[in-house]
Amino acid sequence: MRHTGAVKILLADDHPLVLESVRKLLEPYFSMVDMVHNSAEIMPRALVYQPDVILLDACMPGLNGFAATRQITNHMPRVKVILLTMLMEAISISEAFRAGASGYVLKQSAADELRLAIETVLANKRFLSEKISTEVREALEHEWFRPDDYSSDLTSRQREILGLLAAGRRTREIAEALHISMKTVEFHKGNITRKLGVHTTSDLVKFALAYGMTSLQVE
């Protein structure tokens, strides 16, 4: 593979077309040392090529991108990991950074952002795609503070709904998933906001992330 820059990049994605398009996008600027198609290959290739940055898909078969990120950062803390994914939910992004990722780039933004993302993480700064919603950004960047009238006495159903809200599910999707009406979802959401003393979806997400009330499911 042609080496065209000092910064070494390893790509990992199970879709050959994605690998090829990313390679073409970055090859004029960086040294593309290797491309792998499954998560089992990442660590062996990384140990051989000693890349500066690893770009990997969050939803690869086998070890998903979040677990792979944790493995990489545990064994090769010098390497910067950027998740390249379609997942826009707060819980996915939060999990990526908790696992040790330095950047999170949406695939639909790769052409515009990927080069900048690499340069940003190499400068020891965190990169997050611009298309990530303001509510999600606020939930990730600002700690949840307990209001004076806070109560954590949520029912099991309310906790279930809160977790789904934090995962980015809309009212209709929650109603369908739990086999209840949209009106019932809104009723529970109203009770949740009153108990927690919050008023925005962003604050609900912050609370859910802070208290581990979300469940990450990667297809």
Phi, psi and omega per residue, in radians:
M1 nan 2.415 -3.033
R2 -1.223 2.307 3.109
H3 -1.772 2.130 -3.026
T4 -2.209 0.178 3.140
G5 -2.835 2.960 -3.097
A6 -1.356 -0.541 -3.111
V7 -1.414 2.176 -3.077
K8 -1.663 2.255 -3.087
I9 -2.093 2.323 3.007
L10 -1.968 2.255 -3.136
L11 -1.836 2.447 3.088
A12 -2.406 2.023 3.113
D13 -2.812 2.507 -3.103
D14 -1.506 0.033 3.111
H15 -1.876 1.936 -3.104
P16 -0.962 -0.633 -3.130
L17 -1.166 -0.621 3.092
V18 -1.170 -0.787 3.112
L19 -0.997 -0.803 -3.091
E20 -1.171 -0.707 -3.124
S21 -1.195 -0.678 3.104
V22 -1.184 -0.698 3.100
R23 -1.018 -0.829 -3.136
K24 -1.107 -0.614 -3.129
L25 -1.173 -0.685 -2.993
L26 -1.754 -0.344 -3.022
E27 -0.980 -0.601 3.110
P28 -1.159 -0.282 -3.006
Y29 -2.024 -0.416 -3.041
F30 -2.341 2.938 3.091
S31 -1.600 1.850 -3.101
M32 -1.500 1.668 -2.952
V33 -1.361 -0.518 -3.138
D34 -2.968 2.818 3.059
M35 -2.287 2.300 -3.137
V36 -2.145 2.663 -3.032
H37 -1.853 -0.155 3.101
N38 -2.544 2.745 -3.009
S39 -1.127 -0.466 -3.124
A40 -1.137 -0.414 -3.112
E41 -1.473 -0.275 -2.966
I42 -1.076 -0.982 -3.078
M43 -1.090 -0.817 3.121
P44 -1.008 -0.749 3.134
R45 -1.218 -0.654 3.133
A46 -1.115 -0.683 3.125
L47 -1.162 -0.575 3.122
V48 -1.286 -0.850 -2.999
Y49 -1.620 -0.259 3.129
Q50 0.850 1.037 -3.104
P51 -1.218 2.769 3.034
D52 -1.462 -0.600 -3.101
V53 -2.369 2.382 3.014
I54 -2.009 2.178 3.054
L55 -1.768 2.160 -3.121
L56 -2.483 2.621 3.130
D57 -1.328 2.509 3.136
A58 -1.313 -0.383 -2.961
C59 -2.040 0.673 3.109
M60 -1.285 2.626 3.085
P61 -1.100 2.704 -3.121
G62 1.384 -2.229 3.106
L63 -1.208 2.017 -3.100
N64 -1.222 2.967 -3.037
G65 -1.062 -0.542 -3.136
F66 -1.235 -0.790 3.099
A67 -1.161 -0.676 3.109
A68 -1.118 -0.686 3.100
T69 -1.062 -0.778 3.132
R70 -1.078 -0.716 3.126
Q71 -1.117 -0.783 -3.134
I72 -1.096 -0.868 -3.065
T73 -1.204 -0.458 3.070
N74 -1.243 -0.697 -3.065
H75 -1.618 -0.477 -3.096
M76 -2.377 1.228 -3.044
P77 -1.059 -0.355 3.124
R78 -1.248 -0.463 -3.055
V79 -1.315 2.379 3.065
K80 -1.605 2.315 3.137
V81 -1.947 2.290 3.052
I82 -2.095 2.139 3.052
L83 -1.416 2.248 3.099
L84 -2.004 1.908 -2.878
T85 -2.671 2.930 3.031
M86 -1.669 -0.152 -3.032
L87 -1.327 2.153 -3.072
M88 -1.953 -0.028 -3.050
E89 -1.263 2.590 -3.128
A90 -1.007 -0.720 -3.091
I91 -1.129 -0.627 3.120
S92 -1.168 -0.776 -3.124
I93 -1.172 -0.756 3.115
S94 -1.052 -0.754 3.133
E95 -1.105 -0.668 3.132
A96 -1.064 -0.835 -3.119
F97 -1.249 -0.586 3.062
R98 -1.115 -0.585 -3.138
A99 -1.293 -0.256 3.102
G100 2.019 0.070 3.116
A101 -1.117 2.629 3.084
S102 -1.799 -0.339 -3.119
G103 -2.520 2.730 -3.138
Y104 -2.466 1.897 -3.054
V105 -2.076 2.242 3.059
L106 -1.305 2.418 -3.100
K107 -1.043 -0.610 -3.131
Q108 -1.221 -0.200 3.129
S109 -1.903 0.038 -3.000
A110 -1.005 -0.754 -3.083
A111 -1.046 -0.608 -3.099
D112 -1.575 -0.459 -2.924
E113 -2.043 -0.333 -2.926
L114 -1.121 -0.741 3.128
R115 -1.087 -0.784 3.112
L116 -1.103 -0.673 3.129
A117 -1.055 -0.754 3.123
I118 -1.094 -0.818 -3.138
E119 -1.114 -0.618 -3.131
T120 -1.183 -0.834 -3.107
V121 -1.199 -0.533 3.087
L122 -1.206 -0.349 3.048
A123 -1.577 0.241 3.115
N124 1.097 0.633 3.051
K125 -2.099 2.704 3.139
R126 -1.515 2.467 3.118
F127 -2.108 2.334 3.098
L128 -2.371 2.260 -3.091
S129 -0.892 2.474 -3.126
E130 -1.120 -0.476 -3.079
K131 -1.352 -0.102 3.044
I132 -1.159 2.325 -3.028
S133 -1.086 2.694 3.120
T134 -1.037 -0.712 3.135
E135 -1.050 -0.743 3.138
V136 -1.189 -0.735 3.116
R137 -1.018 -0.789 -3.127
E138 -1.118 -0.698 3.137
A139 -1.104 -0.604 -3.106
L140 -1.437 -0.593 -2.979
E141 -1.616 -0.334 -3.073
H142 -2.138 2.291 -3.121
E143 -1.159 2.562 3.077
W144 -1.413 2.221 3.110
F145 -1.873 2.423 -3.066
R146 -1.336 2.071 3.084
P147 -1.183 2.826 -3.115
D148 -1.060 -0.632 -3.086
D149 -1.667 0.424 -3.088
Y150 -1.170 2.453 2.996
S151 -2.427 2.284 -3.129
S152 -1.693 0.191 -3.062
D153 -1.406 1.172 3.125
L154 -1.565 2.521 3.058
T155 -1.295 2.907 3.125
S156 -1.084 -0.644 3.109
R157 -1.158 -0.716 3.129
Q158 -1.133 -0.686 3.101
R159 -1.137 -0.655 3.119
E160 -1.116 -0.808 -3.139
I161 -1.154 -0.706 3.121
L162 -1.070 -0.734 3.101
G163 -1.063 -0.695 3.125
L164 -1.218 -0.656 3.067
L165 -1.076 -0.748 -3.138
A166 -1.173 -0.453 3.101
A167 -1.442 0.053 3.070
G168 1.585 0.173 -3.139
R169 -1.314 2.449 3.083
R170 -1.505 2.922 -3.084
T171 -0.958 -0.805 -3.133
R172 -1.082 -0.725 -3.131
E173 -1.150 -0.691 3.109
I174 -1.130 -0.768 3.131
A175 -1.029 -0.763 3.141
E176 -1.173 -0.715 -3.105
A177 -1.158 -0.625 -3.074
L178 -1.740 -0.007 3.125
H179 1.027 0.787 3.066
I180 -2.276 2.974 -3.119
S181 -1.396 2.765 3.073
M182 -1.085 -0.616 3.117
K183 -1.091 -0.660 3.110
T184 -1.179 -0.693 3.092
V185 -1.051 -0.812 -3.132
E186 -1.108 -0.644 3.106
F187 -1.066 -0.836 3.132
H188 -1.146 -0.700 3.134
K189 -1.063 -0.711 3.097
G190 -1.077 -0.737 3.108
N191 -1.157 -0.641 3.115
I192 -1.093 -0.854 -3.101
T193 -1.099 -0.635 3.122
R194 -1.187 -0.753 -3.133
K195 -1.146 -0.674 -3.092
L196 -1.495 -0.224 -3.130
G197 1.228 0.540 3.138
V198 -2.094 2.887 -3.046
H199 -2.322 -0.106 -3.089
T200 -2.165 2.728 3.071
T201 -1.066 -0.635 3.125
S202 -1.013 -0.768 3.135
D203 -1.193 -0.601 3.072
L204 -1.099 -0.738 3.134
V205 -1.149 -0.741 3.117
K206 -1.003 -0.790 3.139
F207 -1.083 -0.831 -3.097
A208 -1.078 -0.699 3.122
L209 -1.203 -0.736 -3.093
A210 -1.121 -0.571 -3.060
Y211 -1.870 0.252 3.049
G212 1.092 0.595 -3.079
M213 -1.709 0.426 3.111
T214 -2.080 2.754 3.077
S215 -2.259 2.178 -3.095
L216 -1.575 2.125 3.107
Q217 -2.123 2.031 -3.133
V218 -1.855 2.118 -3.130
E219 -1.277 nan nan
